[in-house]
């Protein structure tokens, strides 16, 4: 079973994946990535500030990027 790694970066802060997850295929890795991103967005309980950007890179065992999900806030939601 292939192993996938989920690396998260916000601005210059990077949280590299440690152990990764064994998942059956790219479709399962995609589902895991969007689930994790959904949780990250839900954790923004204070509301994101304008200019906030982050991304998640999903890599395989060789380090090749399989998916890249990026998010940014262009408008301050408090105004």
Phi and psi in degrees as a GROMACS rama.xvg file:
@    title "Ramachandran Plot"
@    xaxis  label "Phi"
@    yaxis  label "Psi"
@TYPE xy
-68.5897  152.537  UNK-2
-107.387  134.538  UNK-3
-119.226  146.476  UNK-4
-121.014  140.294  UNK-5
-118.463  106.658  UNK-6
-105.236  130.633  UNK-7
-116.328  133.75  UNK-8
-128.556  134.207  UNK-9
-127.595  111.637  UNK-10
61.1605  -124.443  UNK-11
-92.9826  -5.05141  UNK-12
-84.7232  127.545  UNK-13
-123.225  130.123  UNK-14
-110.293  95.9523  UNK-15
-70.2929  151.562  UNK-16
-69.09  145.817  UNK-17
-93.9898  -74.901  UNK-18
-97.5793  -23.8517  UNK-19
78.3028  177.78  UNK-20
-128.641  137.864  UNK-21
-83.8289  118.073  UNK-22
-132.338  152.058  UNK-23
-65.2456  -32.4221  UNK-24
-167.605  -178.788  UNK-25
-59.9127  -36.9291  UNK-26
-61.9289  -41.9608  UNK-27
-67.1054  -37.6667  UNK-28
-65.3835  -39.6745  UNK-29
-62.3099  -45.4392  UNK-30
-61.7254  -41.1664  UNK-31
-63.9585  -41.7619  UNK-32
-63.4925  -46.603  UNK-33
-70.7496  -29.8533  UNK-34
-66.3295  -45.026  UNK-35
-64.0887  -41.2349  UNK-36
-64.9895  -38.4278  UNK-37
-60.6957  -42.1779  UNK-38
-65.2067  -40.4349  UNK-39
-61.555  -42.8132  UNK-40
-65.3226  -42.094  UNK-41
-62.7431  -28.6813  UNK-42
-75.5664  -5.71383  UNK-43
-83.2587  56.5424  UNK-44
-67.1894  -23.5077  UNK-45
-81.0229  -9.33115  UNK-46
87.1615  132.308  UNK-47
-71.1989  150.734  UNK-48
-94.1199  149.329  UNK-49
-56.0956  139.777  UNK-50
91.5588  -6.48993  UNK-51
-68.905  129.807  UNK-52
-136.925  141.485  UNK-53
-151.96  161.56  UNK-54
-145.942  156.738  UNK-55
-122.317  126.777  UNK-56
-104.945  129.12  UNK-57
-105.123  119.043  UNK-58
-116.278  159.11  UNK-59
-95.967  -173.253  UNK-60
-61.7821  -24.9606  UNK-61
-86.0497  -7.48022  UNK-62
93.8388  -1.01728  UNK-63
-71.6638  134.67  UNK-64
-74.3054  121.708  UNK-65
-92.5351  -38.0118  UNK-66
-143.742  150.112  UNK-67
-134.767  121.369  UNK-68
-112.066  127.276  UNK-69
-126.071  144.121  UNK-70
-137.205  144.164  UNK-71
-146.67  155.214  UNK-72
-110.958  117.061  UNK-73
-96.5531  -23.4795  UNK-74
-126.85  134.759  UNK-75
-70.3742  117.173  UNK-76
-69.0088  -10.0757  UNK-77
-87.2094  -7.27558  UNK-78
